[in-house]
Amino acid sequence: MDQKIKVGIFGASGYAGQKLIEILLNHPFVEITDCYVAPEEGNLYIEEINPKFKKRINLKCKNSPDWEYIEKNCDCIFLALPHIISMSFVPEILNRGKIVIDLSADYRFKNLKTYEKWYTKHKTPDLIKKAIYGLPEINREKIKNAKLVANPGCYPTSVILAVLPLIKNNLIKNKIIANSVSGVSGAGKNPSFTNIFVECNENIKAYKIGQHRHQPEIEEVLNEFGDKNYKVLFVPHLAPYNQGILSTIYVELKEKIKQEVIQNLYIEFYKNEPFVRIMDYGISASTKNVFDTNFCDIGIKLINKKDLIITSAIDNLVKGASGQAVQNMNIIFGFKETLPFIF
């Protein structure tokens, strides 16, 4: 393709927004033409947000949408905004005829009641049915024609990909237990008592046990693609490193199965997926091996031929957020799906 598409980024100063800029600057068919930050941040050049962009892009971020400019100079808008904020902008962007890839949770749920239970009253419920859940490994064909993509949560990406082959083959009972550990960037850029250095350093702790918003997201997606009412017990943990998620998932199989059978099942299921890597049997996935990549690594280990332990590792800012968003953009605009990732 000779002509580049033009993209805008809302939320350019956050960790996901900065990672979007970093990835898109390396994309041969993309030009970043517009960026926005929060109103209180003022008008900043991208290099003022992060000096590593100096001499790579000379673009001043605005603190309120210039809709006329967007209509003339953008083909696709990424919303790297907090939950609840994104839905305020989506209708206008769609009305201007632009593709929206939303990194928040505002359009991930098909069940409006579930969203409103865990988040807030939805401002644009009529758009929920038009949104496509942006996990390419399950929705690639739908994403191709999407106008509004709901980029999945980081924890859900790691857990859903880990158990999807089992769900699709109806191999497990209805309970799924997932322990997930995330680096501190998963908490976002706004400081709080729980993510300051002295609280995180040399410490690991569980948080929001039974109360994390990603639990209902995992359940809804798995139940959509399975034939049972799967229940998820999900416990997130915060660990003292910057990026990465390691999820350890425990399931009981319906019947005993040989380890080579279950290993081959995973290999076959993901054989055409460029960003899913299946570890050799018994080898755990590791955050170090997926750092700053769009890969999801999955390892499995069978205990007593019936209890299966799955490990799943992603970078929460890449496959868990911005990388997956770019993957979705590639699918929509017909680019090679692996651009600009190198492997």
FIBA-342815 format. One record per residue (C-alpha): z, y, x; residue number from 0. Coordinates in steps of 0.02 Angstrom, whole numbers. Layout:
% FIBA-342815
(site (Z, Y, X), NUM)
...
END
This chain:
% FIBA-342815
(site (0, 0, 0), 0)
(site (-51, 169, 70), 1)
(site (46, 283, -46), 2)
(site (235, 292, -38), 3)
(site (345, 296, -191), 4)
(site (468, 439, -205), 5)
(site (651, 405, -239), 6)
(site (806, 504, -280), 7)
(site (987, 457, -251), 8)
(site (1133, 514, -357), 9)
(site (1297, 491, -263), 10)
(site (1224, 510, -89), 11)
(site (1392, 545, -6), 12)
(site (1478, 382, -56), 13)
(site (1473, 223, 47), 14)
(site (1341, 143, -64), 15)
(site (1239, 303, -67), 16)
(site (1242, 318, 122), 17)
(site (1193, 135, 140), 18)
(site (1046, 167, 22), 19)
(site (988, 310, 131), 20)
(site (1003, 203, 286), 21)
(site (902, 59, 211), 22)
(site (769, 168, 129), 23)
(site (737, 268, 288), 24)
(site (673, 105, 362), 25)
(site (564, 61, 213), 26)
(site (379, 87, 252), 27)
(site (331, 126, 72), 28)
(site (473, 241, 19), 29)
(site (506, 427, 38), 30)
(site (677, 498, -8), 31)
(site (636, 660, -98), 32)
(site (796, 705, -189), 33)
(site (983, 677, -166), 34)
(site (1137, 730, -263), 35)
(site (1321, 740, -225), 36)
(site (1472, 781, -333), 37)
(site (1484, 962, -397), 38)
(site (1641, 996, -293), 39)
(site (1553, 943, -132), 40)
(site (1431, 1088, -132), 41)
(site (1254, 1084, -66), 42)
(site (1253, 978, 92), 43)
(site (1117, 920, 209), 44)
(site (1117, 732, 226), 45)
(site (1161, 748, 411), 46)
(site (1318, 843, 359), 47)
(site (1371, 695, 253), 48)
(site (1344, 578, 399), 49)
(site (1284, 639, 571), 50)
(site (1194, 474, 605), 51)
(site (1053, 538, 493), 52)
(site (1021, 690, 604), 53)
(site (836, 705, 653), 54)
(site (797, 560, 536), 55)
(site (792, 656, 372), 56)
(site (804, 842, 339), 57)
(site (851, 850, 156), 58)
(site (978, 957, 68), 59)
(site (1080, 872, -68), 60)
(site (1105, 963, -232), 61)
(site (1262, 958, -337), 62)
(site (1179, 961, -509), 63)
(site (1017, 878, -569), 64)
(site (857, 978, -558), 65)
(site (764, 886, -696), 66)
(site (599, 976, -673), 67)
(site (600, 932, -489), 68)
(site (645, 751, -527), 69)
(site (503, 736, -652), 70)
(site (375, 798, -525), 71)
(site (444, 721, -365), 72)
(site (529, 555, -405), 73)
(site (468, 385, -461), 74)
(site (635, 294, -452), 75)
(site (815, 352, -461), 76)
(site (962, 257, -387), 77)
(site (1130, 295, -466), 78)
(site (1266, 261, -337), 79)
(site (1396, 339, -450), 80)
(site (1568, 288, -514), 81)
(site (1579, 184, -672), 82)
(site (1573, 289, -833), 83)
(site (1483, 432, -743), 84)
(site (1313, 347, -730), 85)
(site (1282, 334, -917), 86)
(site (1284, 524, -930), 87)
(site (1123, 533, -829), 88)
(site (1027, 377, -879), 89)
(site (951, 439, -1044), 90)
(site (878, 596, -966), 91)
(site (807, 501, -818), 92)
(site (724, 374, -933), 93)
(site (657, 514, -1044), 94)
(site (574, 587, -890), 95)
(site (483, 421, -867), 96)
(site (575, 366, -710), 97)
(site (641, 195, -659), 98)
(site (831, 187, -651), 99)
(site (929, 69, -539), 100)
(site (1112, 92, -582), 101)
(site (1242, 27, -459), 102)
(site (1386, 55, -581), 103)
(site (1447, -64, -717), 104)
(site (1388, 45, -861), 105)
(site (1243, -67, -912), 106)
(site (1293, -237, -842), 107)
(site (1372, -303, -1002), 108)
(site (1270, -364, -1149), 109)
(site (1429, -372, -1252), 110)
(site (1476, -192, -1293), 111)
(site (1652, -240, -1345), 112)
(site (1684, -319, -1175), 113)
(site (1626, -163, -1083), 114)
(site (1732, -49, -1192), 115)
(site (1885, -161, -1171), 116)
(site (1878, -152, -982), 117)
(site (1802, 21, -954), 118)
(site (1785, 151, -1092), 119)
(site (1689, 192, -1250), 120)
(site (1504, 185, -1209), 121)
(site (1403, 345, -1232), 122)
(site (1232, 261, -1246), 123)
(site (1257, 86, -1322), 124)
(site (1076, 84, -1383), 125)
(site (1017, 70, -1202), 126)
(site (1122, -84, -1160), 127)
(site (995, -204, -1234), 128)
(site (858, -125, -1129), 129)
(site (949, -149, -964), 130)
(site (910, -298, -853), 131)
(site (1049, -375, -750), 132)
(site (985, -352, -574), 133)
(site (1022, -516, -489), 134)
(site (848, -568, -429), 135)
(site (894, -750, -408), 136)
(site (913, -767, -597), 137)
(site (814, -622, -672), 138)
(site (666, -591, -556), 139)
(site (533, -603, -692), 140)
(site (627, -484, -807), 141)
(site (661, -362, -666), 142)
(site (473, -344, -633), 143)
(site (450, -247, -795), 144)
(site (620, -163, -804), 145)
(site (643, 23, -831), 146)
(site (833, 11, -816), 147)
(site (914, -110, -694), 148)
(site (1101, -142, -695), 149)
(site (1141, -187, -516), 150)
(site (1275, -324, -513), 151)
(site (1451, -302, -448), 152)
(site (1489, -358, -271), 153)
(site (1618, -491, -314), 154)
(site (1510, -560, -456), 155)
(site (1360, -575, -339), 156)
(site (1459, -683, -219), 157)
(site (1537, -793, -354), 158)
(site (1386, -812, -470), 159)
(site (1268, -864, -330), 160)
(site (1398, -988, -267), 161)
(site (1414, -1084, -431), 162)
(site (1246, -1054, -514), 163)
(site (1166, -1220, -457), 164)
(site (1313, -1312, -534), 165)
(site (1306, -1212, -695), 166)
(site (1119, -1239, -717), 167)
(site (1140, -1425, -692), 168)
(site (1294, -1437, -805), 169)
(site (1396, -1522, -670), 170)
(site (1568, -1442, -687), 171)
(site (1707, -1430, -812), 172)
(site (1740, -1263, -892), 173)
(site (1865, -1187, -769), 174)
(site (1811, -1093, -612), 175)
(site (1941, -1028, -489), 176)
(site (1884, -893, -368), 177)
(site (1981, -809, -229), 178)
(site (1884, -665, -151), 179)
(site (1926, -559, 0), 180)
(site (1843, -390, 24), 181)
(site (1837, -260, 161), 182)
(site (1910, -88, 124), 183)
(site (1741, -4, 90), 184)
(site (1741, -100, -75), 185)
(site (1876, 19, -136), 186)
(site (1756, 166, -121), 187)
(site (1766, 327, -23), 188)
(site (1900, 419, -121), 189)
(site (2066, 395, -31), 190)
(site (2214, 315, -117), 191)
(site (2383, 250, -61), 192)
(site (2321, 71, -62), 193)
(site (2172, 99, 54), 194)
(site (2243, 215, 187), 195)
(site (2250, 145, 363), 196)
(site (2437, 110, 373), 197)
(site (2433, 10, 211), 198)
(site (2278, -93, 255), 199)
(site (2296, -121, 442), 200)
(site (2369, -291, 490), 201)
(site (2387, -332, 306), 202)
(site (2303, -436, 172), 203)
(site (2354, -434, -9), 204)
(site (2299, -486, -182), 205)
(site (2274, -349, -310), 206)
(site (2234, -330, -495), 207)
(site (2273, -513, -527), 208)
(site (2200, -558, -696), 209)
(site (2153, -376, -723), 210)
(site (1998, -348, -615), 211)
(site (1845, -285, -707), 212)
(site (1730, -405, -616), 213)
(site (1808, -557, -698), 214)
(site (1728, -528, -870), 215)
(site (1563, -486, -785), 216)
(site (1564, -654, -695), 217)
(site (1608, -745, -856), 218)
(site (1474, -661, -961), 219)
(site (1334, -697, -837), 220)
(site (1385, -877, -807), 221)
(site (1401, -912, -992), 222)
(site (1230, -837, -1024), 223)
(site (1151, -959, -903), 224)
(site (1259, -1110, -943), 225)
(site (1290, -1207, -1101), 226)
(site (1479, -1196, -1105), 227)
(site (1618, -1069, -1124), 228)
(site (1661, -1057, -939), 229)
(site (1828, -978, -896), 230)
(site (1852, -890, -731), 231)
(site (2018, -867, -642), 232)
(site (1979, -728, -518), 233)
(site (2095, -655, -386), 234)
(site (2028, -518, -271), 235)
(site (2108, -478, -103), 236)
(site (2097, -328, 13), 237)
(site (2083, -361, 200), 238)
(site (2083, -243, 351), 239)
(site (1899, -236, 394), 240)
(site (1759, -120, 339), 241)
(site (1623, -223, 254), 242)
(site (1605, -398, 185), 243)
(site (1662, -517, 50), 244)
(site (1713, -697, 68), 245)
(site (1736, -791, -95), 246)
(site (1814, -964, -101), 247)
(site (1779, -1051, -266), 248)
(site (1859, -1210, -331), 249)
(site (1782, -1318, -468), 250)
(site (1808, -1493, -535), 251)
(site (1650, -1594, -559), 252)
(site (1624, -1695, -717), 253)
(site (1598, -1854, -617), 254)
(site (1604, -1913, -437), 255)
(site (1453, -1869, -331), 256)
(site (1400, -1899, -151), 257)
(site (1407, -1755, -28), 258)
(site (1223, -1771, 20), 259)
(site (1175, -1760, -163), 260)
(site (1270, -1599, -193), 261)
(site (1209, -1525, -28), 262)
(site (1028, -1563, -70), 263)
(site (1054, -1490, -243), 264)
(site (1099, -1321, -166), 265)
(site (958, -1328, -40), 266)
(site (829, -1368, -173), 267)
(site (895, -1238, -295), 268)
(site (882, -1095, -171), 269)
(site (735, -1154, -66), 270)
(site (624, -1009, -122), 271)
(site (758, -874, -116), 272)
(site (736, -766, 40), 273)
(site (913, -700, 42), 274)
(site (1016, -856, 5), 275)
(site (1060, -969, 151), 276)
(site (1144, -1137, 129), 277)
(site (1257, -1185, 273), 278)
(site (1257, -1359, 346), 279)
(site (1374, -1471, 247), 280)
(site (1557, -1433, 279), 281)
(site (1524, -1267, 367), 282)
(site (1607, -1116, 287), 283)
(site (1514, -955, 253), 284)
(site (1574, -809, 359), 285)
(site (1571, -621, 335), 286)
(site (1525, -593, 518), 287)
(site (1360, -683, 492), 288)
(site (1306, -575, 345), 289)
(site (1369, -406, 406), 290)
(site (1241, -269, 373), 291)
(site (1116, -394, 300), 292)
(site (1057, -435, 124), 293)
(site (1099, -619, 144), 294)
(site (1217, -723, 40), 295)
(site (1279, -873, 141), 296)
(site (1347, -1022, 44), 297)
(site (1444, -1171, 112), 298)
(site (1508, -1323, 16), 299)
(site (1638, -1457, 47), 300)
(site (1675, -1603, -70), 301)
(site (1852, -1671, -85), 302)
(site (1879, -1844, -160), 303)
(site (1697, -1840, -221), 304)
(site (1748, -1736, -372), 305)
(site (1833, -1575, -316), 306)
(site (1707, -1453, -242), 307)
(site (1753, -1303, -135), 308)
(site (1618, -1172, -112), 309)
(site (1624, -1026, 9), 310)
(site (1510, -877, -15), 311)
(site (1491, -727, 100), 312)
(site (1398, -563, 73), 313)
(site (1407, -386, 138), 314)
(site (1481, -291, -8), 315)
(site (1380, -133, 33), 316)
(site (1214, -225, 54), 317)
(site (1186, -382, -51), 318)
(site (1338, -325, -151), 319)
(site (1267, -152, -186), 320)
(site (1131, -51, -99), 321)
(site (1030, -193, -21), 322)
(site (1018, -282, -187), 323)
(site (968, -117, -269), 324)
(site (824, -99, -145), 325)
(site (778, -282, -175), 326)
(site (764, -240, -360), 327)
(site (658, -88, -322), 328)
(site (540, -195, -217), 329)
(site (518, -316, -362), 330)
(site (480, -177, -487), 331)
(site (352, -88, -377), 332)
(site (270, -246, -311), 333)
(site (325, -229, -129), 334)
(site (369, -377, -22), 335)
(site (544, -420, -80), 336)
(site (617, -431, 94), 337)
(site (568, -253, 147), 338)
(site (638, -170, 249), 339)
(site (760, -306, 299), 340)
(site (718, -394, 461), 341)
(site (748, -579, 491), 342)
END
